[in-house]
Structure formats: structure tokens, C-alpha cells
């Protein structure tokens, strides 16, 4: 079953949905981050999220599972 999580970046005003059941490889993390901010972007965490998230507890779990904040 697919479990989705919405990630938002309040600085770029972008959001994206990710399936948290799939493994977070470096390539996948890079693609997710690219959907939320430009390559030179320094806002956000490892996935590109910034600001309050709709499901904050789950978001923190995901971030911690993939290595935290850049």
C-alpha cells in the first residue's frame, strides 16, 4: 500500500507528494528536492522542505530516517 506525504517549501511556494514506502536513494532525494527548489537553493532541509508541514510528526520521522538536515 502506498503511503503519501506532502512536502512544502514556504519560501519557493512549491509542494510535492512523495510515497514514503519507497526507499529514499540519493537520486530520489535529489529529484524530490528539485521539485521544491532550484539547484542553487539553500532553503529547506535535505528533501527541500521548509516551514510547517501538514503531517509534522511523520515528516520528522522521514527526515530522521534518511539522515536528517543538510
C-alpha beads as a LAMMPS data file, in Angstrom:
LAMMPS data file: protein, C-alpha beads

70 atoms
69 bonds

1 atom types
1 bond types

-500.0 500.0 xlo xhi
-500.0 500.0 ylo yhi
-500.0 500.0 zlo zhi

Masses

1 110.0

Atoms # bond

1 1 1 0.000 0.000 0.000
2 1 1 1.257 3.449 -0.898
3 1 1 1.716 5.976 1.929
4 1 1 1.958 9.524 0.665
5 1 1 3.356 12.576 2.373
6 1 1 3.005 16.158 1.169
7 1 1 6.181 18.221 1.480
8 1 1 6.056 22.009 1.228
9 1 1 8.641 24.753 0.856
10 1 1 7.139 28.032 2.044
11 1 1 9.977 30.104 0.560
12 1 1 9.529 28.881 -3.034
13 1 1 5.788 28.319 -2.558
14 1 1 6.045 24.810 -4.008
15 1 1 4.788 21.470 -2.774
16 1 1 5.069 17.851 -3.823
17 1 1 3.751 14.440 -2.787
18 1 1 6.111 11.530 -2.106
19 1 1 5.499 7.839 -1.497
20 1 1 7.234 7.193 1.811
21 1 1 7.137 3.418 1.349
22 1 1 9.733 3.594 -1.437
23 1 1 13.414 3.786 -0.417
24 1 1 14.979 7.237 -0.313
25 1 1 18.044 6.801 -2.519
26 1 1 20.371 9.741 -3.184
27 1 1 18.959 10.012 -6.715
28 1 1 15.389 10.086 -5.436
29 1 1 16.215 12.652 -2.747
30 1 1 17.784 14.877 -5.394
31 1 1 14.668 14.605 -7.609
32 1 1 12.336 15.415 -4.712
33 1 1 14.441 18.415 -3.718
34 1 1 14.482 19.631 -7.344
35 1 1 10.673 19.740 -7.336
36 1 1 10.728 22.079 -4.341
37 1 1 13.645 24.402 -5.121
38 1 1 16.330 25.219 -7.697
39 1 1 19.785 23.580 -7.632
40 1 1 21.406 26.664 -6.084
41 1 1 18.655 26.861 -3.460
42 1 1 19.870 26.843 0.120
43 1 1 16.454 26.983 1.759
44 1 1 14.998 23.858 3.209
45 1 1 16.212 20.578 4.561
46 1 1 17.612 17.517 2.818
47 1 1 14.330 16.984 0.908
48 1 1 13.803 20.681 0.205
49 1 1 11.031 21.174 2.720
50 1 1 10.783 24.433 4.619
51 1 1 8.231 25.744 7.076
52 1 1 5.374 23.957 8.789
53 1 1 4.392 20.631 7.264
54 1 1 0.831 19.244 7.305
55 1 1 1.902 15.993 8.962
56 1 1 4.826 17.270 11.030
57 1 1 5.382 14.094 13.067
58 1 1 5.579 11.856 10.011
59 1 1 7.768 14.390 8.211
60 1 1 10.263 14.395 11.094
61 1 1 10.334 10.580 11.045
62 1 1 11.092 10.585 7.313
63 1 1 13.820 13.226 7.634
64 1 1 15.465 11.363 10.513
65 1 1 15.306 8.052 8.621
66 1 1 17.233 9.475 5.657
67 1 1 19.930 11.277 7.566
68 1 1 18.456 14.489 8.907
69 1 1 19.011 18.043 7.821
70 1 1 21.770 19.135 5.449

Bonds

1 1 1 2
2 1 2 3
3 1 3 4
4 1 4 5
5 1 5 6
6 1 6 7
7 1 7 8
8 1 8 9
9 1 9 10
10 1 10 11
11 1 11 12
12 1 12 13
13 1 13 14
14 1 14 15
15 1 15 16
16 1 16 17
17 1 17 18
18 1 18 19
19 1 19 20
20 1 20 21
21 1 21 22
22 1 22 23
23 1 23 24
24 1 24 25
25 1 25 26
26 1 26 27
27 1 27 28
28 1 28 29
29 1 29 30
30 1 30 31
31 1 31 32
32 1 32 33
33 1 33 34
34 1 34 35
35 1 35 36
36 1 36 37
37 1 37 38
38 1 38 39
39 1 39 40
40 1 40 41
41 1 41 42
42 1 42 43
43 1 43 44
44 1 44 45
45 1 45 46
46 1 46 47
47 1 47 48
48 1 48 49
49 1 49 50
50 1 50 51
51 1 51 52
52 1 52 53
53 1 53 54
54 1 54 55
55 1 55 56
56 1 56 57
57 1 57 58
58 1 58 59
59 1 59 60
60 1 60 61
61 1 61 62
62 1 62 63
63 1 63 64
64 1 64 65
65 1 65 66
66 1 66 67
67 1 67 68
68 1 68 69
69 1 69 70
